[in-house]
């Protein structure tokens, strides 16, 4: 039994649509988030992730479809979003001249947290986010990773059941990203429902379920293993000397329906037959180049579903 099958549905999109002029930002999004799980919206800038999240928070009206928070329609009951959702936008408005503790108190005022609960909640969040040693430091003096932890703590100050986090680890160093995801996993274990967006394909593996978005459309959805299981073709990974040169050469000599995609210093070649594999291996003759068969990643599924090879640096 999956998390979604055994827990309560907190957030639900049903055929949600939103356009800006003639450009669709969200095109028929259907998705649920349950207590105790992390659902990821995965995709590049312009995919529609932020628009979907703002609709869920009653900050934007959809053109069509329904969005429910705690089984209530947020268009009809927008205050439901305020009471039950903690929203962390891409640029969270911390006050740099206020200390860590003062920022928490400000957001406690904003969310009308009862006075008798504030001290206990502040202390709990300080310990949970590992910010206790920095309670008297001004927010403007914190590192990028610590600022994100403080922003998350401010988002949690009114104990929301649902957390909507828009690219919370963008621009954060790898160690801080890892620590942040540890905190998110702990929040899920405590019963929170988390909807997290990210442009980082590797973070998809950290989610319970994902929706791959591109230009407002969902290209694939499910658990990470279900999504990669939708990849039906064969795959070679080429590593070694100069990935850019290898990518350009193979792309210029490509035959048939072979696809060549670059992911940083890795080149992935998508193909179907033994004959195609033989052709690829013949093109790679350098001694310091490694060619091996690999299992598909979320990145491979994303690029394949876009319907074309694309260089993703």
MARLO-611735 format. One record per residue (C-alpha): residue number from 1; residue in one letter; y, z, x. Coordinates in steps of 0.25 Angstrom, whole numbers, plus 2048, in hexadecimal, padded with zeros to 3 digits. Each point is the difference from the previous one (the first is absolute). Layout:
<recs>
+-----+---------+-----+-----+-----+
| num | residuo |  yy |  zz |  xx |
+-----+---------+-----+-----+-----+
| NUM |       A |   Y |   Z |   X |
...
+-----+---------+-----+-----+-----+
</recs>
This chain:
<recs>
+-----+---------+-----+-----+-----+
| num | residuo |  yy |  zz |  xx |
+-----+---------+-----+-----+-----+
|   1 |       X | 800 | 800 | 800 |
|   2 |       X | 80E | 7FC | 805 |
|   3 |       X | 80C | 809 | 801 |
|   4 |       X | 806 | 7F8 | 7F4 |
|   5 |       X | 7F4 | 801 | 7F8 |
|   6 |       X | 7FF | 80F | 801 |
|   7 |       X | 80F | 804 | 7FF |
|   8 |       X | 80C | 7FF | 7F7 |
|   9 |       X | 809 | 7F4 | 7FF |
|  10 |       X | 80E | 803 | 804 |
|  11 |       X | 807 | 7F3 | 801 |
|  12 |       X | 7FC | 7F3 | 7FA |
|  13 |       X | 806 | 7F2 | 800 |
|  14 |       X | 7FC | 7F6 | 7F6 |
|  15 |       X | 804 | 7F1 | 802 |
|  16 |       X | 80D | 805 | 805 |
|  17 |       X | 80A | 7F4 | 803 |
|  18 |       X | 80E | 800 | 806 |
|  19 |       X | 808 | 7F4 | 805 |
|  20 |       X | 80E | 7FE | 806 |
|  21 |       X | 805 | 7F3 | 7FB |
|  22 |       X | 7F5 | 7F6 | 801 |
|  23 |       X | 7F9 | 808 | 80B |
|  24 |       X | 7F5 | 809 | 7FC |
|  25 |       X | 800 | 80D | 807 |
|  26 |       X | 7F4 | 806 | 7F9 |
|  27 |       X | 7F6 | 7F6 | 7F9 |
|  28 |       X | 7F6 | 807 | 7F7 |
|  29 |       X | 7FD | 80D | 807 |
|  30 |       X | 7F5 | 808 | 7FA |
|  31 |       X | 7FC | 80D | 808 |
|  32 |       X | 7FD | 80E | 7FE |
|  33 |       X | 801 | 80C | 809 |
|  34 |       X | 7F8 | 80D | 7FE |
|  35 |       X | 801 | 80E | 804 |
|  36 |       X | 7FA | 802 | 80E |
|  37 |       X | 801 | 7F2 | 805 |
|  38 |       X | 809 | 7F8 | 809 |
|  39 |       X | 803 | 7F2 | 7FB |
|  40 |       X | 807 | 7F6 | 809 |
|  41 |       X | 809 | 7F4 | 7FD |
|  42 |       X | 7FE | 7F8 | 80C |
|  43 |       X | 809 | 7F4 | 804 |
|  44 |       X | 80C | 7FA | 807 |
|  45 |       X | 80E | 802 | 7FD |
|  46 |       X | 803 | 7F8 | 7F3 |
|  47 |       X | 7F2 | 803 | 7FA |
|  48 |       X | 805 | 808 | 7F4 |
|  49 |       X | 7FC | 80E | 805 |
|  50 |       X | 80E | 806 | 7FF |
|  51 |       X | 803 | 7FA | 7F2 |
|  52 |       X | 7F2 | 805 | 7FB |
|  53 |       X | 803 | 80E | 805 |
|  54 |       X | 80E | 800 | 7FA |
|  55 |       X | 7FB | 7FC | 7F2 |
|  56 |       X | 7F6 | 80B | 801 |
|  57 |       X | 80B | 80A | 803 |
|  58 |       X | 809 | 7FB | 7F4 |
|  59 |       X | 80A | 7FB | 80A |
|  60 |       X | 7FE | 7F1 | 7FB |
|  61 |       X | 7FC | 7FB | 7F2 |
|  62 |       X | 7F4 | 7F6 | 800 |
|  63 |       X | 801 | 7F3 | 7FA |
|  64 |       X | 7F3 | 802 | 7F9 |
|  65 |       X | 7F3 | 808 | 801 |
|  66 |       X | 7FF | 80F | 7FF |
|  67 |       X | 801 | 80B | 80A |
|  68 |       X | 7FA | 80E | 7FD |
|  69 |       X | 803 | 80D | 807 |
|  70 |       X | 7F7 | 80C | 7FC |
|  71 |       X | 7FC | 7F6 | 7F4 |
|  72 |       X | 80E | 7FF | 7FB |
|  73 |       X | 808 | 7F3 | 800 |
|  74 |       X | 80B | 801 | 80A |
|  75 |       X | 809 | 7F6 | 7F9 |
|  76 |       X | 800 | 809 | 7F4 |
|  77 |       X | 7FF | 80D | 807 |
|  78 |       X | 808 | 7FE | 80E |
|  79 |       X | 801 | 80F | 802 |
|  80 |       X | 7F1 | 801 | 802 |
|  81 |       X | 802 | 7F9 | 80D |
|  82 |       X | 80A | 80A | 805 |
|  83 |       X | 7F7 | 80C | 7FD |
|  84 |       X | 7F3 | 7FA | 804 |
|  85 |       X | 803 | 7F7 | 80C |
|  86 |       X | 805 | 803 | 80E |
|  87 |       X | 806 | 7F3 | 805 |
|  88 |       X | 802 | 7FD | 80F |
|  89 |       X | 808 | 7F3 | 801 |
|  90 |       X | 800 | 7F8 | 80D |
|  91 |       X | 80E | 806 | 804 |
|  92 |       X | 7FF | 80F | 7FB |
|  93 |       X | 80D | 806 | 800 |
|  94 |       X | 7FF | 80C | 809 |
|  95 |       X | 80D | 807 | 803 |
|  96 |       X | 801 | 800 | 80F |
|  97 |       X | 80A | 80B | 801 |
|  98 |       X | 7F8 | 80A | 7F8 |
|  99 |       X | 7F4 | 807 | 806 |
| 100 |       X | 7F1 | 7FE | 7FD |
| 101 |       X | 801 | 80C | 7F6 |
| 102 |       X | 80D | 7FC | 7FA |
| 103 |       X | 7FB | 7F2 | 7FD |
| 104 |       X | 7F4 | 806 | 7F9 |
| 105 |       X | 80A | 80A | 7F8 |
| 106 |       X | 809 | 7F4 | 7FC |
| 107 |       X | 7F4 | 7F8 | 7FA |
| 108 |       X | 7FB | 80D | 7F9 |
| 109 |       X | 80E | 801 | 7F9 |
| 110 |       X | 7FF | 7F1 | 7FD |
| 111 |       X | 7F2 | 802 | 7F9 |
| 112 |       X | 804 | 80D | 7FA |
| 113 |       X | 7F5 | 808 | 806 |
| 114 |       X | 800 | 80E | 7FA |
| 115 |       X | 807 | 80A | 80A |
| 116 |       X | 7F4 | 809 | 800 |
| 117 |       X | 7F7 | 7F5 | 805 |
| 118 |       X | 809 | 7FA | 80B |
| 119 |       X | 7FE | 809 | 80C |
| 120 |       X | 7F1 | 7FF | 7FE |
| 121 |       X | 800 | 7F1 | 7FE |
| 122 |       X | 809 | 7FF | 80C |
| 123 |       X | 7F7 | 808 | 809 |
| 124 |       X | 7F4 | 7F9 | 7FB |
| 125 |       X | 806 | 7F2 | 803 |
| 126 |       X | 805 | 805 | 80E |
| 127 |       X | 7F2 | 804 | 804 |
| 128 |       X | 7F9 | 7F4 | 7F9 |
| 129 |       X | 809 | 7F6 | 808 |
| 130 |       X | 800 | 807 | 80D |
| 131 |       X | 80F | 801 | 7FF |
| 132 |       X | 801 | 810 | 801 |
| 133 |       X | 804 | 800 | 80E |
| 134 |       X | 80B | 7F7 | 7FD |
| 135 |       X | 806 | 806 | 7F3 |
| 136 |       X | 80E | 802 | 806 |
| 137 |       X | 801 | 7F3 | 807 |
| 138 |       X | 809 | 7F5 | 7FA |
| 139 |       X | 7F9 | 7F5 | 7FA |
| 140 |       X | 808 | 7F6 | 808 |
| 141 |       X | 7FA | 806 | 80D |
| 142 |       X | 7F1 | 7FE | 7FB |
| 143 |       X | 7F7 | 7F5 | 806 |
| 144 |       X | 7FC | 7F4 | 7F7 |
| 145 |       X | 7F3 | 806 | 7FC |
| 146 |       X | 806 | 80E | 7FD |
| 147 |       X | 80A | 7FA | 7F7 |
| 148 |       X | 7F5 | 7F9 | 7F8 |
| 149 |       X | 7F9 | 80E | 7FF |
| 150 |       X | 80D | 806 | 7FB |
| 151 |       X | 802 | 7F5 | 7F6 |
| 152 |       X | 7F2 | 802 | 7FB |
| 153 |       X | 802 | 80F | 7FF |
| 154 |       X | 80D | 7FD | 7F8 |
| 155 |       X | 7F8 | 7F7 | 7F7 |
| 156 |       X | 7F6 | 80B | 7FD |
| 157 |       X | 80A | 80B | 7FD |
| 158 |       X | 7FE | 7FF | 7F1 |
| 159 |       X | 7F1 | 800 | 801 |
| 160 |       X | 7FE | 7F2 | 7FA |
| 161 |       X | 7F2 | 7FB | 7FC |
| 162 |       X | 803 | 7F2 | 805 |
| 163 |       X | 805 | 7FC | 80D |
| 164 |       X | 806 | 7F2 | 802 |
| 165 |       X | 803 | 7FD | 80F |
| 166 |       X | 807 | 7F3 | 804 |
| 167 |       X | 7FC | 7FC | 80E |
| 168 |       X | 801 | 80E | 805 |
| 169 |       X | 7FA | 7FD | 80E |
| 170 |       X | 809 | 7F4 | 803 |
| 171 |       X | 807 | 802 | 80D |
| 172 |       X | 7F8 | 80C | 804 |
| 173 |       X | 7F8 | 802 | 80D |
| 174 |       X | 7F1 | 7FF | 7FF |
| 175 |       X | 7FD | 80F | 802 |
| 176 |       X | 80A | 803 | 7F5 |
| 177 |       X | 7FA | 7F6 | 7F7 |
| 178 |       X | 7F2 | 806 | 802 |
| 179 |       X | 806 | 80E | 7FD |
| 180 |       X | 807 | 7FB | 7F4 |
| 181 |       X | 7F3 | 7FA | 7FA |
| 182 |       X | 7F9 | 80D | 803 |
| 183 |       X | 80A | 807 | 7F7 |
| 184 |       X | 7FE | 7F5 | 7F6 |
| 185 |       X | 7F1 | 802 | 800 |
| 186 |       X | 802 | 80F | 7FE |
| 187 |       X | 809 | 7FE | 7F4 |
| 188 |       X | 7F6 | 7F7 | 7FA |
| 189 |       X | 7F5 | 80B | 802 |
| 190 |       X | 80A | 80A | 7F8 |
| 191 |       X | 7FF | 7F6 | 7F4 |
| 192 |       X | 80D | 7F8 | 802 |
| 193 |       X | 800 | 7F2 | 7FC |
| 194 |       X | 806 | 7F7 | 80B |
| 195 |       X | 806 | 7F2 | 7FF |
| 196 |       X | 803 | 7FC | 80E |
| 197 |       X | 806 | 7F2 | 805 |
| 198 |       X | 7FF | 7FB | 80E |
| 199 |       X | 801 | 7F3 | 808 |
| 200 |       X | 7F6 | 805 | 80A |
| 201 |       X | 7F2 | 7FA | 7FC |
| 202 |       X | 7F9 | 80B | 809 |
| 203 |       X | 805 | 80A | 7F6 |
| 204 |       X | 7F8 | 7FA | 7F5 |
| 205 |       X | 7F4 | 806 | 806 |
| 206 |       X | 806 | 80E | 7FE |
| 207 |       X | 801 | 7FE | 7F0 |
| 208 |       X | 7F6 | 802 | 7F6 |
| 209 |       X | 804 | 7F3 | 7F9 |
| 210 |       X | 809 | 7F5 | 803 |
| 211 |       X | 808 | 7F4 | 7FA |
| 212 |       X | 803 | 7F5 | 809 |
| 213 |       X | 80E | 7FB | 7FB |
| 214 |       X | 807 | 7F3 | 804 |
| 215 |       X | 80C | 7FA | 7F9 |
| 216 |       X | 7FE | 809 | 7F4 |
| 217 |       X | 7F1 | 7FD | 7FE |
| 218 |       X | 7F4 | 808 | 803 |
| 219 |       X | 7F7 | 7F8 | 809 |
| 220 |       X | 7F4 | 80A | 800 |
| 221 |       X | 7FE | 80E | 7FB |
| 222 |       X | 7F5 | 80B | 802 |
| 223 |       X | 7FB | 80A | 80A |
| 224 |       X | 802 | 7FB | 80F |
| 225 |       X | 7F2 | 7FC | 801 |
| 226 |       X | 800 | 7F9 | 7F2 |
| 227 |       X | 80C | 7F8 | 805 |
| 228 |       X | 7FA | 7FC | 80D |
| 229 |       X | 7F3 | 7FD | 7F9 |
| 230 |       X | 807 | 7F5 | 7F8 |
| 231 |       X | 801 | 7F8 | 80D |
| 232 |       X | 7F5 | 7F6 | 7FF |
| 233 |       X | 802 | 7F8 | 80D |
| 234 |       X | 7FC | 802 | 80E |
| 235 |       X | 809 | 805 | 80B |
| 236 |       X | 801 | 7FF | 80F |
| 237 |       X | 80A | 809 | 808 |
| 238 |       X | 806 | 7FB | 80D |
| 239 |       X | 806 | 80A | 80A |
| 240 |       X | 805 | 7FE | 80E |
| 241 |       X | 80B | 7FA | 808 |
| 242 |       X | 80B | 7FA | 7F8 |
| 243 |       X | 7FD | 801 | 7F1 |
| 244 |       X | 80D | 7F8 | 7FC |
| 245 |       X | 7FB | 7F4 | 809 |
| 246 |       X | 7F2 | 801 | 7FA |
| 247 |       X | 806 | 800 | 7F2 |
| 248 |       X | 809 | 7F4 | 802 |
| 249 |       X | 7F5 | 7F8 | 807 |
| 250 |       X | 7F5 | 803 | 7F5 |
| 251 |       X | 80A | 7FD | 7F5 |
| 252 |       X | 804 | 7F3 | 806 |
| 253 |       X | 7F2 | 7FB | 801 |
| 254 |       X | 7FA | 806 | 7F3 |
| 255 |       X | 7F6 | 7F8 | 7F8 |
| 256 |       X | 7FB | 801 | 7F2 |
| 257 |       X | 803 | 80D | 7F8 |
| 258 |       X | 800 | 809 | 80D |
| 259 |       X | 80B | 80A | 800 |
| 260 |       X | 807 | 806 | 80C |
| 261 |       X | 808 | 80D | 7FE |
| 262 |       X | 806 | 809 | 80B |
| 263 |       X | 801 | 80F | 7FF |
| 264 |       X | 808 | 805 | 80C |
| 265 |       X | 7F7 | 7FE | 80C |
| 266 |       X | 7F4 | 7FC | 7F7 |
| 267 |       X | 7FD | 7F2 | 7FB |
| 268 |       X | 7F7 | 7FF | 7F4 |
| 269 |       X | 7F9 | 7F3 | 7FC |
| 270 |       X | 7FA | 7FE | 7F2 |
| 271 |       X | 7F5 | 7F6 | 7FE |
| 272 |       X | 7F3 | 7FE | 7F8 |
| 273 |       X | 7F6 | 7F8 | 808 |
| 274 |       X | 7F8 | 801 | 80D |
| 275 |       X | 806 | 7F3 | 804 |
| 276 |       X | 80E | 805 | 7FE |
| 277 |       X | 7FD | 80C | 809 |
| 278 |       X | 7FA | 7F7 | 80B |
| 279 |       X | 80D | 7F8 | 7FF |
| 280 |       X | 809 | 80C | 802 |
| 281 |       X | 7F8 | 805 | 80B |
| 282 |       X | 801 | 7F3 | 807 |
| 283 |       X | 80F | 801 | 800 |
| 284 |       X | 800 | 80E | 807 |
| 285 |       X | 7FB | 7FE | 80E |
| 286 |       X | 808 | 809 | 808 |
| 287 |       X | 7F8 | 80B | 807 |
| 288 |       X | 80A | 80B | 7FC |
| 289 |       X | 7FF | 7FD | 7F1 |
| 290 |       X | 7F7 | 808 | 7F7 |
| 291 |       X | 7FA | 7FA | 7F3 |
| 292 |       X | 7F8 | 808 | 7F7 |
| 293 |       X | 7FC | 801 | 7F1 |
| 294 |       X | 807 | 80B | 7F9 |
| 295 |       X | 801 | 806 | 7F2 |
| 296 |       X | 80D | 7FD | 7F8 |
| 297 |       X | 80B | 809 | 7FF |
| 298 |       X | 80B | 802 | 7F5 |
| 299 |       X | 809 | 7F7 | 808 |
| 300 |       X | 7F5 | 7F5 | 7FF |
| 301 |       X | 7FF | 801 | 7F1 |
| 302 |       X | 80F | 800 | 7FF |
| 303 |       X | 802 | 7F4 | 808 |
| 304 |       X | 7F5 | 7F8 | 7F9 |
| 305 |       X | 804 | 804 | 7F2 |
| 306 |       X | 80E | 7FA | 803 |
| 307 |       X | 7F9 | 7F3 | 802 |
| 308 |       X | 805 | 7FC | 80E |
| 309 |       X | 7FF | 804 | 80E |
| 310 |       X | 80C | 808 | 805 |
| 311 |       X | 804 | 806 | 80D |
| 312 |       X | 802 | 80F | 7FE |
| 313 |       X | 806 | 806 | 80C |
+-----+---------+-----+-----+-----+
</recs>
